[in-house]
Amino acid sequence: TIHVISYETDTDYCISVTDDGVGFDTNILLDERKHIGLRNIRSRLESMVNGSLSIESTIGKGTKVQLTIPKEHTQ
């Protein structure tokens, strides 16, 4: 099951994507040379809107990806 939620805080716009799938070891993401797509997304978010991307995953429980864009860069 996949859930996509968007919301805002006083300072940020946020998009959260979660699933209840098999999950994975997030330590494999530390070597971004092997994950150029993630590196590109993080770099573009940071350079264009000072945003961020975070990934949390638990084996056997699922994964959550959080995209955050500060409001100060969208007004």
C-alpha positions in Angstrom: 0.0 0.0 0.0 1.3 3.4 -0.9 0.3 6.7 0.8 1.1 10.1 -0.7 0.4 13.0 1.6 1.2 16.7 1.1 0.9 19.3 3.9 2.4 22.5 5.0 3.9 23.8 8.2 4.6 27.4 9.2 7.9 27.3 7.3 7.7 24.4 4.8 5.8 22.6 2.1 6.1 18.8 2.6 5.4 15.7 0.5 5.5 12.4 2.2 5.4 9.0 0.4 5.1 5.9 2.5 4.6 2.2 1.8 4.2 -0.9 3.8 6.5 -3.0 1.6 9.5 -5.1 2.4 11.8 -2.1 3.2 15.5 -2.1 2.7 18.8 -1.3 4.4 19.3 2.5 4.0 23.1 2.1 4.6 23.3 1.2 0.9 22.2 4.7 0.1 25.3 6.2 1.8 27.4 5.6 -1.4 25.7 8.1 -3.7 28.2 7.3 -6.5 26.0 4.2 -7.0 22.8 6.1 -6.7 23.3 9.1 -9.1 19.5 9.7 -9.4 19.1 10.3 -5.7 22.2 12.5 -5.7 20.8 14.5 -8.6 17.4 15.0 -6.9 19.0 16.1 -3.6 21.4 18.4 -5.4 18.6 20.1 -7.5 16.3 20.4 -4.5 19.1 22.1 -2.5 20.3 24.4 -5.3 16.9 25.4 -6.7 14.8 25.9 -3.5 17.0 25.0 -0.5 14.9 21.9 -0.2 15.7 18.4 1.1 15.0 14.7 0.6 15.1 12.2 3.4 14.6 8.4 3.2 13.8 6.1 6.1 13.2 2.4 5.7 12.8 -0.6 8.0 13.2 -4.1 6.7 9.9 -5.9 6.9 7.9 -2.7 7.6 8.3 -0.3 4.7 9.8 2.9 3.5 9.1 6.7 3.9 10.4 9.4 1.6 10.1 13.0 2.8 10.5 16.0 0.5 10.7 19.4 2.1 10.6 22.8 0.4 11.0 25.9 2.5 8.2 28.5 1.9 10.8 31.3 1.8 11.9 30.1 -1.7 8.4 29.9 -3.2 7.0 33.3 -2.4 
